[in-house]
Amino acid sequence: MPWSVAPLRLGRSWIVAPDVRTLRARWSRLVAAEGAEREELFRPSRARTPSSSVAALPGQRTGTVRFARESGPCPEPVRLAHGPFDVQWLLPDHRLIDTARPELWRVADERQLFVVEQGHVPGAAGPPLLVTAALPAGRSPAGRPGRIRPLFRRPGGEEPNVTPGLLPVLSERYGRQVTAPEVLAWAVAAARPSPAGCRVPLTADADVWVTGVELGRRLMEIQLRGAHGGERPRLPGGRRPYVRAPLPARPTTLSYEPAEETLSLSEDEGAPVASMGRISPVPVEAWDFHVGGVRMLEQWFAHRTAPAAPGSLDAIGPAAWPQEWTSELLELITVLALLAERDRERAALMAGGPLLPRAALREAGVLPPPDAARRPASVLDHQEEGPEGQFALL
């Protein structure tokens, strides 16, 4: 997948939130302020200030007047894969985002999938590639930048982002028609981390290819959580996690008891057990699931409970823990447990098997990829509004 894009640089944390109501409240607070107060709430950077003049993001109906004069309604928030397994909401306003990567927005639609390469952390466990249907921010948990690779180079599922010539070579090698989604599924199952970036070995065995593609499809289905018409993840055998004790209104502490497979949420670190919210069963594999050296359940919880500076837009949030967050937490536990169950299969996929040598791909003209394949495709059927209502030229 030769075309890749660097992670987004949002520039200000208040434009992302786990719920839509929070973003609308922050927008209302900002546009109600004027002059120096608006600028302070905005949190200017070298890339964006209330006086910045920028084009609208592709596909988004947002204003293009300088934000210092903005007084209109809140733009409709969009889903953002803010980190591994943490889909939140974003204000899709180019005036608020330092580096939005418009080339990604141009190809983001109901058929697109994004592969997010996780930054390499020596000795860290976890999948090196993750897949999302939502636009990804692309930052890894440890702060190391990875790369974002769309499956398609054009809207509508047009022009797969696969090295030219690779699909025919693999089809001939394996004796079956190989498609771009199969290449993606194989990559998700077979990817290995390395200091030089994510490596995806190609098997020389047709049977191993079929096994790897099926494993990758299952891993992707779990990660996508029902997107693109798939099924919502569910643990087999009645192992579904439940809320065993009501969650407190404003939890600040998350803890885990492995013997009882119980996740506890409390308002104070030393709170009595009777006052804690409890969820179980939570398999230990879900609790111990790490990406980039960071425990996913702890990071998800911290993104929703971390304190913010008083008076800032970040401090605007729900008065109490929303019910939808509980539902998201239960689903996250399920996702992590299901992925952990498949980890041995993923680790064993390429154990000792024959590989398709790099030299064979060079002889077939597949490697190295042409420079044009590393650049975004021209998308000329989009009308995009530029700064102050001018049209943008693509």
N, C-alpha and C positions, 0 to 999 in steps of 0.2 A: 504494500500500500504506500506508494512513493510520495503522494501528496500529503504533507502534514503541516499543521499550524501550531504555533506556540500558544500557551495558555492565555486566557483573558487576563487583563489587569484591570480590576474593577475600580480601584482608586479610593473608594469610600464604602465602608461596610454597611451603612444604613440603607443602601439600595437593594439589599438582599434580606429576606426574612422567611421564616418557616410558614407564615400564613399571609394571605392576601390582605386581611383587615389591617394588619400592622403597616403594610406598605402604603395603603391608602391614608391611614392616619398620619404617617410621616410626611407624605406629600402635602396633605392639607395644612399641616403645621408649617412646612417650608414656604408654600406659596402665600400663606397669610402673613409671613414676616416680610420686612422691607429693609432695604439699605444694608447697613453693617450687620444687623441681626441675621438677615438672609444669608449673607456671605459667610458668617461664622457657622451657621447651621449646615450650610452646603459642604464645608470642609474643602476649600480649594486645594488644588495640586498644580504642579507645573503643566500638566496636560489639560486640566479642566478647571475653569473658574465660572462664576455666573455670567461672565462676559464672553465666554468662548463661543465661537461661531463654527458649527459643524453640521454635516448632513444627517438626515434621518437614517436609522438602521434599516437595511433591506427588509421589506415585508411588515414594517411597523408604522402605524399611523400616530406618530408623535410630533409635537411642535418642533420647529426649527428656528424660532426666534431666540435671541439670547435669553438665557434662563433668568437673568436679572429682571426681565419684563414678563416672565411667565405668570399667568394667572388662571390658566385653564384647569379642567378636571384631570384627575390622575389617569395616566395611561394604563391600559389593561396589563396587569403583570403576566409574565410568562414563566414557564417552568425552567429551572436551572439546576443542573447537576453540580451542586456547590462543592462536592467532594465525593469520595467513594461512598456509595450507598446512602447519600444524603441529598435528596431532591427537594429544593426549596423554591422560592419565588423571587423574581427579579423585575425591577422597573426597567423596561426595555427602551430607555431614553439615552440616545447617544451623547447628549449633553452632560450626562451624569457619569459616564463610564470612561475611564482613562484610555484603555485600549480594548475595543470591543471585538476586533477581528471580523469586520463586515463580510469577509469571504465565507465565513462559517454560516452567518445568518442567511446568506443568499441560497445556500443549499439545504437549510434546515426545513424539513417538511415532514408529512406523515409517513413517508417511506424511508427517510434517512435514519441511519444508525451511526453513532460516533464511537470510535475506539479511543480510549484514553490510556496512554502509556504512563505507568507510574514511575516516578523518579527512583533511580537505583539507590538503595540503602544497604550497605554491606551487612550480610548476615540476617537481614530482616525477612520474615516469612510473608506470605500473602501473594495473590495473583498479580503478575506484572502487567496484565492487560485487563481493562474493564470496559463494558459496553453499556451505552445508555441511549435512549431515544430522545431524551431532553438535551438541549444545548448544554455542553459541559464547560465549566470554568477552567478545568484542566489542571488545577493545582493539586499536587500530591500532599498527603497528610503531613509529611515531614518537611514540607516547604520546598522540596526539590522539584524543579520544573520538568514535566514530561512533554509529550507531544499529543496532539489531537489529530486523529485520522478519520475523516468521513468515509463511509463505505461507497458513496456515489459522489462524483465530481460535479454533477448538475442536478437541479431540482427534478422531481418526478421520478427518481430512481434511474436517471440516465447516466451513462458512461461510468462504469465501475472504476473505483480508485484502486486498480490492480495493475502491476507492471505489464505493459504491453507484451503479448506473446506468452505470458505465463499460463493462462488458462488452456490454450491448445496443447502446450507441452505437458501439463499435468493430465489432461484428458487422454492423451496418447499413452502416457506412462501407466495410468491406472485403468485404462480400458473402459472408461465411463466418462460421461459429460461432466466436467467440473465447472461450477459456477462461482461467481464472486462471493455470494453468501456462504458457500462451502469453504472458500479460502479464509473468510473471516472466522467461521466456526472452528476451523483447524487451528488458526492462530490463537484463539482464546484458550483452546485446550493444550496446545503444545508450547506456548511462549515460555521463554526462560529469561530471567533477568541477568544483566551483565553490566560491568562498569561502562562499557561502550554503548549501552542502550539495550532495548529489548531484542532478543534473538528468537527467531521462529525457524527451527529446523524443519526440513521437508523429508518425509519418509520416502524410501524407495519401494515400500511394500504396499500394494493396493489394499489389502485387508486392514492394515494398520491405519491407512488413510480413512477408510470407512468408519472404523472404530473411533478415531479421533474426531471426525466431523460430527458423529452422533453425540459424543461427549460434549463437544463444544456447543452444539445446539441446545443441549440441556442446560449447560452453564449459562448460556445467553438468555434462555427462557426464564431462568431463576432471576437473573440480574435485571431483566426488563420488566418484571412484575406486571405482566398483563398487557404491556404496550404492544402495538402492532397485532392485536387480536389474539395474543397468547393467553395462557391461563395464569391466574394469580397463584403464587407459590403457597403450598400447603405441606406440612409435615405429615408423613404417613403414620398409620397406626394409632390415631388418636393422641398424638403428642403435641397437639396445638397448645401454645402458651395462652394463659388466661390471667386476668386481673383477679388475684385472690383476696386482696385487701385494697380498698379505694386509695387512689393516689392523692397525696396532699395538694392543696391549692397552688403552692409555689415551692416545688421541690428544688433543693440546691445540692443534694448529695446522692450519689449513685453507688451502690455496693452490691456484692455478689456473694452468696453462700453456696459453694460447690456441692456440699453434702446434700443439701435440700434442693439444689437446682433452682434457687430463688434469687430474683433480682429485686432489690429494695430501693425505693426512692423516699427520701425524707427531707424535711425542711431544715433540720439541724443535724450536724454530724453526730452529736451525742443523743439524738432523740431515742426514746424508748421504742422497742419493737412494735408495741401495740399501736403506735401512731404512724408507722411507716406504711407506704403503699407497697404492695408485693405482687410480683408477676412470676408465675411458674407454670409448667416446667420450662426452664431456660437451660438448654444443653450447655455443658461446659465449653464445647467447641464453638458455640455462638459467642459466649463471653470472651473467649481467648482469641477470637478472630482478629488478626492484625493486618493492616496494609501500611507499608512504609514504616514499620516499627511502631505504629499507633493503634491502640485498641479501638475498634470501630464503634462499639456501643458507648464508650466513654466520650468519644469525640462527638457523636451525634447528640448526646445529652448536653455536653458543654456548649454546643452551638445554640442551644435553646435556653440555657440558664446562666450563661456567663454575665456577670454584672457589667453595666455600661455607665459611662460618665453622666452624672445628673445634668439635666438640661439639654443633652444632646439628642439628636434624632434616634440614635441607637437605643436610647433609654425608653423610647415609645414601644410598647409591646402589650401582649395580653395581660389583663389583670389577674388571671388565673390560668392554670394549665389547661389548654383546650382538649376536648375529647378527641379531636382528630389526631393530635400528637400521640395519644395513647394507641390509637389504631395503627399509626405509622410505626411506633415502637414495636408493637406485636408483630407486624409484618417484617420489620427489619430483623428481629430475632429469628424468624422463620427463614428468611433469605440467607442469613449467615450460617445457620445450622445446616441447611441444604447444601450450600457450597462447600462447607467443611466435610460433609459426607462424601463428596466427590474428589476430595483433595488427593487421596491415594491413587485414584484412577488417573488423575492428571499427572501425578509424579511418575507413574509407571508407564505412561503412554509411549515414551521413546526409549525405554530402558534397553540398551544393547541392540536395538534394531538397526537395519541398514538405512543409510541416509542418501538422499539425492545429492550428489556432489555439486558444489558451486561451479566446478569446471563444466559440468554438463549444461548448466544454465547459461554460462558464457558462450559455449559453443553453439547453443540454440539461439543466441542473440537476445536472450531475455535480460541478462545482466551485462553491463550496468543499465539501469533505467534511463531513458532519454530525459534530457533536462525539462522538456515540455511536460512530462508526466509528474514532475516535482512541483509544478506551478499550478495555481487554480485555473480552472477552465473559464473562458470568457462567457459571461451570462448577459446577453444583450436584450432579453425580453422583460427586464425589470425596469419600471419607472420609479426612480428614487429621488426624493426631494432633497435638494442641497440646502445649505445655510440660508436662512431668511427667505425660504420659499423658492430659491432657485433650483433648477433641475441639475442633478448630478450626472456626469458623464462617466460611463463605465468603460 
